[in-house]
Amino acid sequence: MKKTGAKKGYTARDMQAVSDNPEWTKGDFARAKTFDEVFPGMRKGRGPNRAPTKQQVTLRLSPAVLDHFKAEGPGWQSRIDEELVKVVKRKRTSAAG
């Protein structure tokens, strides 16, 4: 097995030569603008629902339940809601009959 020498680190000159994002100076910070100044009127976040069909709640679930639904990929919260809706419908029909 061939022994390799110690690896050389990059110098400041090396980093400056390949940098697309140089370190900011005090002048850069002084000229900087906030997001709102650059993009006035841009909507932040999702915003309110037009016709909310669900309510946001905090719910504690067992790790087994979370693991099961998250294993199926994105949309796990909607799948939990779908299963709970099925249970509610079954209970309503059994109580009515």
C-alpha positions as CSV (number, residue, x, y, z in Angstrom):
1,M,0.0,0.0,0.0
2,K,1.3,3.4,-1.0
3,K,1.6,6.0,1.7
4,T,0.2,9.4,0.9
5,G,1.6,12.6,2.2
6,A,-0.2,15.1,4.3
7,K,-3.1,16.9,2.6
8,K,-2.5,20.6,2.0
9,G,-5.2,23.0,3.0
10,Y,-6.6,25.8,0.9
11,T,-5.1,29.2,1.3
12,A,-7.1,32.4,1.5
13,R,-5.9,33.2,-2.1
14,D,-7.3,29.8,-3.3
15,M,-10.7,30.5,-1.7
16,Q,-10.8,34.0,-3.1
17,A,-10.0,32.8,-6.6
18,V,-13.0,30.4,-6.7
19,S,-15.5,32.3,-4.5
20,D,-18.7,33.3,-6.0
21,N,-19.9,34.7,-2.7
22,P,-17.3,36.9,-1.1
23,E,-17.5,37.9,2.5
24,W,-19.5,41.0,3.1
25,T,-17.8,44.3,4.0
26,K,-19.2,47.0,6.3
27,G,-20.1,48.9,3.1
28,D,-22.1,45.9,1.8
29,F,-24.1,45.7,5.0
30,A,-24.7,49.5,4.9
31,R,-26.1,49.2,1.4
32,A,-28.2,46.1,2.1
33,K,-32.0,46.3,1.9
34,T,-34.6,44.2,3.6
35,F,-36.7,41.7,1.7
36,D,-39.7,44.0,2.0
37,E,-37.7,46.9,0.5
38,V,-36.6,44.8,-2.5
39,F,-40.0,43.0,-3.0
40,P,-42.7,45.3,-1.7
41,G,-46.2,43.7,-1.4
42,M,-45.0,40.1,-1.7
43,R,-47.3,37.8,0.2
44,K,-45.7,36.1,3.1
45,G,-46.7,32.6,4.0
46,R,-49.8,30.8,2.7
47,G,-52.3,33.4,3.8
48,P,-55.8,32.7,5.0
49,N,-58.0,30.0,3.5
50,R,-60.9,31.2,1.4
51,A,-63.2,28.6,2.7
52,P,-61.5,26.7,5.6
53,T,-62.7,23.1,5.7
54,K,-60.4,22.0,8.5
55,Q,-59.3,23.4,11.9
56,Q,-55.7,23.6,13.0
57,V,-55.1,21.7,16.3
58,T,-52.3,20.3,18.4
59,L,-52.5,16.6,18.8
60,R,-50.2,14.1,20.5
61,L,-50.0,10.8,18.7
62,S,-48.1,7.6,19.6
63,P,-44.8,7.0,17.8
64,A,-46.2,3.8,16.3
65,V,-49.1,5.8,14.6
66,L,-46.7,8.5,13.3
67,D,-44.2,5.9,12.0
68,H,-47.0,4.0,10.2
69,F,-48.4,7.1,8.4
70,K,-45.1,8.8,7.7
71,A,-43.7,5.6,6.2
72,E,-46.2,6.0,3.4
73,G,-44.6,9.4,2.5
74,P,-45.9,13.0,2.1
75,G,-49.5,13.6,3.0
76,W,-49.4,11.6,6.2
77,Q,-51.5,14.2,8.1
78,S,-54.2,14.1,5.4
79,R,-54.2,10.3,5.6
80,I,-54.7,10.4,9.4
81,D,-57.6,12.8,8.9
82,E,-59.1,10.4,6.3
83,E,-58.9,7.5,8.6
84,L,-60.5,9.5,11.5
85,V,-63.3,10.6,9.2
86,K,-64.0,6.9,8.3
87,V,-64.2,6.0,12.0
88,V,-66.6,8.9,12.7
89,K,-68.9,7.9,9.7
90,R,-68.9,4.2,10.9
91,K,-69.9,5.3,14.4
92,R,-72.7,7.5,13.1
93,T,-74.2,4.8,10.9
94,S,-74.0,2.2,13.6
95,A,-75.6,4.6,16.1
96,A,-78.4,5.5,13.7
97,G,-79.3,2.0,12.8
